[in-house]
Amino acid sequence: MTLEERIREVNTRIEEACLRSGRSREDVNVIAVTKYVSTSMTERVLDSGLTHIGENRWQNAEEKWNALGSRGTWHFIGHLQTNKVKDVAGKFEYIHSLDRLSLAKELEKVASARNLEIKTFVQVNISGEDTKYGLEPEQAVPFLKELHQFPHIKVAGLMTMAPFEGEAEDTRPVFRGLRELRDDINRHAITREPLIDLSMGMSNDFEVAIEEGATWIRLGSILVGKQEGE
Ligand SMILES: *Cc1c(COP(=O)(O)O)cnc(C)c1O
């Protein structure tokens, strides 16, 4: 399949998931994850009209960002080492992996020095898998309260990664858990403004994530492909 065919097919599946769950298509944003592909393929992705680009390591993203950074909105979706904050702050509009105070402190320091606002997702480990990064669900509220002291960090919402399952349906409790956590946080007015965004769902489970309320889905292999020329 060509890139254009993949985009069309994914779009159809997104629309159907929205219909099934009574959601509006405009509320679901697609991040094209380009971590598997080259700069020229990333350029084709932007040419095709997709505007949100996701990368999970600065080392892999640097060349692409230097060539194409002004053309899209860039999302840092992987684990962020504190010593990489100076590289990504201001280049990536969204950081999807805010999961510890030391990272928040460094983001605040760099953002304040450069007079930036950094949009973030607080990453929560809903599944309890110990290989994944992210806060325990019980830590989310105290962590969000701590973030009040950082005026240059804006929290857009919550992010999670579901464990890879053979059946997409098996991921549903994880996505539902993130949505319920967000609703709970909003009921108790923990953040300055209500949290809206949920970053959840990847190639193998994005339809279930949409049914459970995802507003940002992060699609690599199914959309961009895994190799050059695919
Ligand atoms: C790689 C990656 C994705 C995309 O993965 P696919 O399964 O190829 O869609 C999404 N989110 C994160 C955090 C990733 O690292």
The ligand as an SDF file (V2000), in Angstrom:
LIG
                    3D

 15 15  0  0  0  0  0  0  0  0999 V2000
    6.4770    4.0130   18.4730 C   0  0  0  0  0  0  0  0  0  0  0  0
    5.4460    4.6660   19.3060 C   0  0  0  0  0  0  0  0  0  0  0  0
    4.1340    4.8030   18.8230 C   0  0  0  0  0  0  0  0  0  0  0  0
    3.6800    4.2720   17.4840 C   0  0  0  0  0  0  0  0  0  0  0  0
    3.7790    2.8950   17.4180 O   0  0  0  0  0  0  0  0  0  0  0  0
    3.0170    2.0240   16.3060 P   0  0  0  0  0  0  0  0  0  0  0  0
    2.6190    0.7920   17.0130 O   0  0  0  0  0  0  0  0  0  0  0  0
    3.9890    1.7950   15.2140 O   0  0  0  0  0  0  0  0  0  0  0  0
    1.8380    2.8160   15.8680 O   0  0  0  0  0  0  0  0  0  0  0  0
    3.2190    5.4290   19.6480 C   0  0  0  0  0  0  0  0  0  0  0  0
    3.5600    5.9060   20.8700 N   0  0  0  0  0  0  0  0  0  0  0  0
    4.7980    5.8000   21.3490 C   0  0  0  0  0  0  0  0  0  0  0  0
    5.0980    6.3490   22.7020 C   0  0  0  0  0  0  0  0  0  0  0  0
    5.7820    5.1640   20.5910 C   0  0  0  0  0  0  0  0  0  0  0  0
    7.0320    5.0580   21.0920 O   0  0  0  0  0  0  0  0  0  0  0  0
  1  2  1  0
  2  3  1  0
  2 14  2  0
  3  4  1  0
  3 10  2  0
  4  5  1  0
  5  6  1  0
  6  7  2  0
  6  8  1  0
  6  9  1  0
 10 11  1  0
 11 12  2  0
 12 13  1  0
 12 14  1  0
 14 15  1  0
M  END
$$$$
